[in-house]
Amino acid sequence: QVQLVESGGGSVQPGGSLRLSCAAPISIVGIHVKGWYRQAPGKQRELVEIISRSGNTNYAESVKGRFTISRDNAKRTAYLQMNSLKPEDTAVYYCNAERLDMDYWGKGTLVTVSS
């Protein structure tokens, strides 16, 4: 499967901000970029924030009020604005997309929040 292209990770201090982006390949007709999951070492991958084809969002309680997902369907791209970052947000963030019964994943981008 063709992987999604994601970027925007990096290292920031607590309270800082980052903006992640995820672009789907043009070669896959009808693909929908849903959003992000994250995984810290030794932990299971968890939902961060996703958006459905209809525009409904689903997010982790831990990021409520701090993270905002948006999308540009024409560009097949989704964005995750992350504000007020906390050390607990440190993880590899994986973009996810779907088409029919197939899942597509980005390679992951590392977000490190530390002082």
Phi, psi and omega in degrees: 000143176288130181277155175283155179255115180236153182205175175111354179288170180167190180249130179221162175276158176307137183092351180281180183228152173217155177233117179266149175228153180215123181243134179268152180291143180289341184287345181255103183290132176085006180292144180237120176280117186274316183148215190235146166241163178220157181215122175265156180305131179079003181238160178282154176294136182231155177294137172255291176200133179227160179229135182277173177300330181275354178100358177287142181247151176223133186214159177286143180301328183293342181250000182303131179082353181244325182251143178224126179260144176215169181210157174232098185298324180297326180265001181053042187230141174240154182228145176233108176272120183245114179245164178049048184296144181242157177305328179294346178278352181299122183181172169269127182259126183246125175280144181231141176220164180215154170210119185057238182260014183253138176255145177232140184229147171280170180285344180100144175230133186276129174245122179238123180242111182205157179254000000 
